[in-house]
C-alpha cells in the first residue's frame, strides 16, 4: 500500500539536484546533488530505520548531511547542540530513549554512554546504493535555547519546523543563504531548511570564526540572504570589513532588535531588505517585520498573521499556531501550551500607540530596591549613542538596595582607537546624560565601564551574568 509520509529528503530532492546547490563549510563543501546516489553515513540506512537517533557530531557539515538522510526513516531524531555538556548525555539518552547514535566523535568515547548502535557520519559522501523511502513522520527533539544545567527538550515534527517556509517566490532561483547560527539550534535549523527547501545553497559558520571573517567568506560565495542575532551583527559591524558582503536580504532574530542596530544595518547594506523576526524553539516562527522599525504593529495582536494567533497576557507575548512545538519531553511538570493552545514566550511586551515593543525577558529583571528594570531597555538607550557599538547591562550587588545597575560598553572601533582617558570619561558622561534624559532615575546605570568586547553565547546571544 503506498505511504503518505513525506521527508526532508523528498522535499529537498524535488528541486536541488539540478540546481547545483551546495553546503559550504570554512574549509570544504558538498554538492547536495551527490546525495542522490550516495550517503554521508558509513553503514546502511537500515541502521536508523525505526530507531531513536541522537545526532551528536563535532562537525556542523556532517551533522547537516545526517539530518537530510535520517528524517523520515528514524522514529525520533534528537538533535544535539554543539555546546551541550557531555555530562548531560546520559540524561538525554535515557529521557529520549535513544538506541542509536550518529556521530563523528571517536567510537570508544561514544560507547562509554552505553548505546551499542553507533553510525559514523562524515563531511563527505560515498557512492552507494541507498533506499530512502520514508516510513515515519519523524519526531524532531530540539533543545531550548539558553539551556543551562539539565537540558530542556521539546518535540517538533518536520511540519511544525517548516510551517513558516515558502517553497517558491522569494526563495526560488539562485539564492545563497548564510547564517551566523549553528544549524543544530532552532534559529540555524530554520535557515538550513529555507536553503534546502528553496533550492538554495548555504554558507555555514565555523566555531570561533570572527563575524567579519565569516562575512568576508560569505561575500566570496556571493551570498544573497544572511541571518544572525543582533549581537552577531553588532560584533560584525565593528569592522568596515562588514561591507564586503552585498546581500539582498538581512535578517535579525533571537534577541530584541532595537532601532539602532536596524538603522546601522540599513546604512551598511543600503540595497538590502532588512527584517527582524520573532521565533523561539517552543513557539516556532511567529512573524517577520519588514518596515524598518523596531517592535511590531499592534494589528498583529488578536488577529491571525499568516496562521499565527498572538495575544498579550500578563504583559508577555503568547503565540498559537501550527508551528509551535507539540510538548516538552521528559518528566518536566511544566506545560508547554495553556488551555487555549498558546505558548507563553516569557517575552515582555509594551504597547505604545500603534506599536508593540519588546522590553525584555520576564526572568531577566533587575530588582533595585523593589523597583524592576529590564536590562534590554537600558541597553537600547545606551546603544543610541553614536560612539557605542554594543552594551551589556547587569545587576551588581549593593548592600543597601540589593542591586545597582551597571553597564559595560564597547565603543566603535574607530572611536576607541582615538580616545584618550579624558575622552573616554567624556563619552561615558554623554551616555549617562542620555540615560537620565530617557529613563527613570532607578534605571540609570550607577557605573559605566568601557570594555574591549562582550561575551556572546554559542547561540549568538549576549551573555547575561549578574556580578
C-alpha positions in Angstrom: 0.0 0.0 0.0 1.5 3.4 -0.9 2.7 5.5 2.0 1.8 9.2 2.5 4.7 10.0 4.7 7.0 12.8 3.5 10.5 13.5 4.5 13.2 16.2 4.3 15.0 14.2 1.7 11.9 14.0 -0.6 11.0 17.7 -0.1 14.5 19.0 -0.8 15.2 16.5 -3.6 12.3 17.9 -5.7 14.4 20.9 -6.7 18.0 20.8 -5.5 20.0 18.3 -7.6 19.6 20.0 -11.0 20.4 23.4 -9.4 23.8 22.7 -8.1 23.1 23.6 -4.5 25.9 23.3 -2.0 26.7 23.4 1.7 29.9 25.4 2.3 31.9 25.0 5.4 35.0 27.1 6.1 37.4 24.5 4.5 35.2 22.2 2.4 31.9 22.0 0.5 29.4 19.4 -0.5 27.3 19.4 -3.7 23.9 18.2 -2.4 23.1 16.5 -5.7 25.7 13.9 -4.7 23.3 12.6 -2.0 21.0 11.3 -4.8 23.5 8.5 -5.4 25.4 8.3 -2.1 25.4 8.7 1.7 27.3 10.5 4.4 26.8 7.6 6.8 29.2 4.7 7.0 26.5 2.0 7.1 23.2 1.0 5.6 20.3 3.3 6.3 18.6 0.3 7.9 20.7 1.1 10.9 18.5 4.2 11.6 15.1 2.9 10.3 12.5 3.0 13.0 15.1 3.9 15.6 15.5 6.8 18.1 18.7 8.5 16.8 20.9 11.0 18.6 22.8 13.1 16.1 25.9 14.2 18.1 28.7 15.5 15.9 31.6 17.8 16.3 31.3 19.0 12.7 28.3 21.0 11.6 28.5 20.0 8.0 28.5 16.3 8.8 25.5 16.8 11.1 23.6 18.6 8.4 24.1 15.8 5.9 23.0 13.3 8.5 19.7 15.2 9.2 18.8 15.1 5.5 19.2 11.3 5.4 17.7 10.4 8.8 14.4 12.3 8.7 11.5 10.0 7.5 13.5 6.9 8.4 14.0 7.3 12.2 11.1 7.2 14.6 12.7 10.0 16.6 15.7 12.3 15.8 17.4 14.1 18.7 19.5 17.0 17.5 22.3 17.7 19.9 23.6 21.3 20.1 27.3 21.8 19.8 27.7 23.3 23.2 26.0 20.5 25.2 28.0 19.4 28.2 28.7 15.6 27.6 27.9 15.1 31.3 24.3 15.6 30.3 24.2 13.0 27.6 23.2 10.1 29.9 20.1 12.1 30.8 19.3 12.9 27.2 19.8 9.3 26.1 17.6 8.0 28.8 14.9 10.6 28.5 14.6 10.4 24.7 15.0 6.6 24.7 18.0 6.8 22.3 19.0 3.5 20.8 21.3 4.7 18.0 24.0 7.5 17.9 25.1 9.1 14.7 28.4 10.7 15.3 31.9 11.7 14.2 33.4 11.5 17.7 35.8 8.7 18.5 33.8 5.4 18.7 35.3 4.3 22.1 34.2 7.6 23.6 30.7 7.2 22.3 30.4 3.6 23.5 31.0 4.8 27.1 27.4 6.1 27.1 26.1 2.6 26.8 24.4 2.8 23.3 25.6 -0.1 21.2 24.4 1.0 17.8 26.8 3.7 16.5 26.7 5.0 13.0 29.5 7.2 11.7 28.7 10.4 9.8 31.2 12.2 7.6 31.5 15.5 5.8 31.9 13.6 2.6 29.5 11.4 0.5 30.4 7.9 -0.5 28.9 6.5 -3.6 26.5 3.7 -2.6 23.0 2.5 -3.5 20.6 3.9 -0.9 16.9 3.4 -0.3 15.3 6.5 1.3 11.6 5.6 1.1 10.2 7.3 4.2 8.3 5.3 6.7 7.9 7.6 9.7 6.7 11.2 10.5 9.9 11.6 12.4 9.8 13.4 15.8 12.5 16.1 16.0 13.7 16.7 19.5 15.4 20.1 19.9 17.0 21.7 23.0 15.6 25.0 24.1 17.9 28.0 23.6 19.6 29.2 26.7 19.5 25.7 28.3 21.7 25.6 31.4 22.0 22.6 33.7 19.8 19.7 32.8 18.7 20.2 29.2 15.1 21.0 28.4 13.9 19.3 25.2 10.8 19.9 23.1 9.1 17.8 20.4 8.7 19.1 16.9 7.9 17.5 13.5 9.1 18.4 10.1 5.8 20.1 9.5 6.0 22.3 12.6 9.6 23.2 11.8 8.9 24.2 8.2 5.5 25.7 8.5 6.8 29.3 8.0 8.9 28.4 4.9 7.7 29.3 1.5 8.5 26.8 -1.2 8.5 29.4 -4.0 8.6 33.1 -4.7 11.5 34.8 -2.9 13.2 31.5 -2.2 13.2 30.2 -5.7 16.1 30.9 -8.1 19.8 31.4 -7.4 19.5 32.1 -3.6 22.6 31.7 -1.4 22.0 31.8 2.3 24.4 32.3 5.1 23.8 32.2 8.8 25.9 33.1 11.9 23.8 30.5 13.8 24.7 26.8 14.1 22.1 24.7 12.3 21.8 22.5 15.4 19.9 25.2 17.2 16.4 26.3 16.2 17.4 29.5 14.5 20.1 27.9 12.4 17.9 24.9 11.6 15.3 27.3 10.2 17.9 28.7 7.7 19.1 25.2 6.8 15.5 24.3 5.9 15.0 27.5 4.0 18.1 26.9 1.9 17.2 23.2 1.2 13.5 23.6 0.5 14.0 26.8 -1.6 16.6 25.1 -3.8 19.4 27.4 -2.5 22.9 26.9 -1.1 24.1 27.6 2.4 27.3 29.0 3.9 27.9 27.6 7.4 29.8 29.5 10.1 32.8 27.9 11.8 33.3 27.6 15.6 35.2 30.7 16.9 35.2 32.3 13.5 35.2 36.1 13.8 32.0 37.7 12.5 33.9 39.8 10.0 35.8 36.8 8.7 32.5 35.0 8.2 31.1 37.9 6.3 34.1 38.1 4.0 33.8 34.4 3.3 30.0 34.8 2.6 30.9 37.6 0.2 33.2 35.2 -1.8 30.2 32.9 -2.2 28.0 35.8 -3.4 25.5 35.4 -0.5 22.1 36.9 -1.2 20.4 36.2 2.2 22.1 36.3 5.6 20.8 36.0 9.2 22.0 36.4 12.8 21.2 37.7 16.2 21.6 41.5 16.9 24.7 40.6 18.9 26.2 38.8 15.9 25.5 41.9 13.8 26.8 44.4 16.3 30.1 42.5 16.5 30.3 42.3 12.7 29.6 46.0 12.3 32.6 46.8 14.5 34.8 46.5 11.3 34.4 48.1 8.0 35.0 44.7 6.5 31.3 44.1 7.1 30.7 46.0 3.8 32.5 43.2 1.9 29.1 41.4 1.6 26.2 42.8 -0.5 23.2 40.8 0.4 19.7 41.4 -0.8 18.2 40.3 2.5 19.4 40.7 6.0 17.5 39.3 9.0 17.8 39.6 12.8 16.2 37.3 15.3 16.9 35.7 18.7 17.2 38.9 20.7 15.5 42.3 20.8 16.3 44.2 17.6 16.4 47.9 18.7 16.1 50.7 16.3 19.9 51.5 16.4 21.0 48.1 15.1 18.3 48.1 12.4 19.4 51.6 11.2 23.1 50.5 11.3 22.3 47.5 9.1 20.3 49.6 6.6 23.2 52.0 6.3 25.7 49.3 5.9 23.7 47.3 3.4 21.7 50.0 1.6 20.4 47.6 -1.1 19.2 45.0 1.3 15.8 44.4 2.7 16.5 44.5 6.5 14.0 42.5 8.5 13.7 41.2 12.1 11.7 38.2 13.2 10.3 36.7 16.3 10.7 33.0 16.9 11.6 30.6 19.7 12.2 26.8 19.9 8.9 26.4 21.8 6.7 28.8 19.9 8.1 28.4 16.4 8.3 31.3 13.9 5.7 33.9 14.8 6.2 36.8 12.5 8.6 39.0 10.5 8.8 42.8 10.5 10.0 44.4 7.2 9.1 48.1 7.7 12.5 49.1 9.1 11.1 49.8 12.5 11.7 48.2 15.9 8.8 46.4 17.5 5.8 45.2 15.6 2.4 46.7 14.7 -0.4 46.3 17.2 -2.5 44.9 14.3 -0.6 41.7 14.7 -2.2 41.1 18.1 -5.6 39.5 18.2 -5.6 38.6 14.5 -4.2 35.7 12.6 -0.9 36.7 11.0 -0.3 34.0 8.3 -1.9 31.4 10.5 -0.4 32.7 13.8 -2.5 34.0 16.6 -0.9 36.4 19.1 -2.1 37.8 22.4 -0.5 39.7 25.2 -1.4 38.4 28.7 0.2 39.5 31.9 2.5 41.6 29.8 4.1 38.7 27.9 3.6 37.6 24.3 1.7 34.4 23.8 1.6 32.5 20.5 -0.6 29.9 19.0 0.0 28.3 15.6 0.7 25.1 13.8 4.4 25.9 14.1 4.6 25.5 17.9 6.3 22.5 19.5 4.0 19.7 20.4 5.2 19.2 24.0 8.1 19.0 26.3 10.0 15.7 26.5 10.7 14.1 29.8 9.5 14.3 33.4 9.1 18.0 33.5 5.9 19.1 35.2 6.0 22.3 33.0 3.2 22.5 30.5 4.1 23.9 27.1 0.6 25.1 26.0 -2.0 26.9 28.0 -5.7 25.7 27.9 -6.3 27.7 24.7 -3.2 26.3 23.0 -0.9 29.3 23.4 2.8 29.2 24.3 3.8 31.8 26.8 7.1 33.1 25.4 8.1 34.9 28.6 9.0 38.0 26.5 7.6 41.2 28.0 5.8 43.5 25.5 4.7 47.1 26.0 2.2 48.8 23.7 2.9 52.4 22.7 0.3 53.8 20.3 0.0 51.6 17.3 3.3 49.7 18.0 4.3 46.9 20.4 7.9 46.8 21.7 9.8 44.0 23.3 11.1 45.2 26.7 13.0 42.1 28.0 12.6 38.7 29.4 10.3 38.0 32.3 13.1 36.1 34.1 15.8 38.7 33.4 14.5 41.5 35.6 16.9 43.5 37.8 15.5 44.5 41.1 16.8 47.7 42.6 15.2 48.4 46.0 11.9 46.8 44.9 11.9 48.6 41.5 12.0 46.4 38.4 14.3 47.0 35.5 14.6 45.2 32.2 18.3 45.5 31.1 17.4 45.5 27.4 15.5 48.8 27.7 18.6 50.4 29.2 20.8 48.9 26.6 18.6 50.3 23.8 19.2 53.8 25.2 22.9 53.3 25.5 23.2 51.9 22.0 21.8 55.0 20.5 25.0 56.9 21.3 26.9 57.3 18.0 30.2 56.1 19.6 28.7 52.9 21.1 28.7 49.6 19.2 27.1 47.3 21.8 26.4 47.2 25.5 25.5 44.9 28.4 23.5 46.0 31.4 23.7 43.8 34.5 23.0 43.9 38.2 25.8 44.4 40.7 25.3 43.6 44.3 24.6 46.5 46.7 24.2 46.3 50.5 21.5 49.0 50.6 19.3 48.4 47.5 20.2 44.8 46.9 21.5 45.6 43.4 22.6 48.5 41.3 22.5 48.9 37.5 25.9 48.6 35.8 26.7 48.8 32.1 29.7 47.5 30.1 30.1 49.4 26.8 32.0 48.5 23.6 32.8 51.6 21.6 33.0 51.7 17.8 36.5 50.7 16.7 37.4 54.0 15.0 36.4 56.0 18.1 38.1 53.5 20.5 41.5 53.9 18.8 41.4 57.7 19.0 40.2 58.0 22.6 42.5 59.1 25.4 41.4 58.7 29.1 39.8 62.2 29.1 37.7 61.4 26.0 36.6 58.1 27.5 35.3 59.9 30.5 33.6 62.4 28.3 31.9 59.7 26.3 30.7 57.9 29.5 29.3 61.2 30.8 27.4 61.7 27.5 26.0 58.2 27.8 24.8 58.8 31.4 23.2 62.1 30.3 21.3 60.3 27.5 20.1 57.7 30.1 19.0 60.4 32.5 17.0 62.1 29.8 15.3 58.9 28.6 14.9 56.7 31.7 13.5 56.9 35.3 16.3 57.6 37.9 16.3 54.0 39.2 17.1 52.7 35.6 20.1 54.9 35.0 23.4 53.0 35.3 25.3 53.7 38.5 28.5 52.7 36.8 29.7 52.5 33.2 32.7 50.6 32.1 34.3 50.7 28.7 35.4 47.2 27.6 37.1 45.7 24.5 34.5 43.1 23.9 31.4 41.4 25.3 30.9 37.6 25.6 28.4 36.1 23.2 26.9 32.7 23.9 27.2 29.8 21.4 23.6 30.6 20.4 24.6 34.1 19.4 23.1 35.9 22.3 24.8 38.3 24.5 25.9 36.6 27.8 24.0 37.9 30.8 25.5 37.2 34.2 24.9 39.2 37.4 28.0 40.2 39.2 
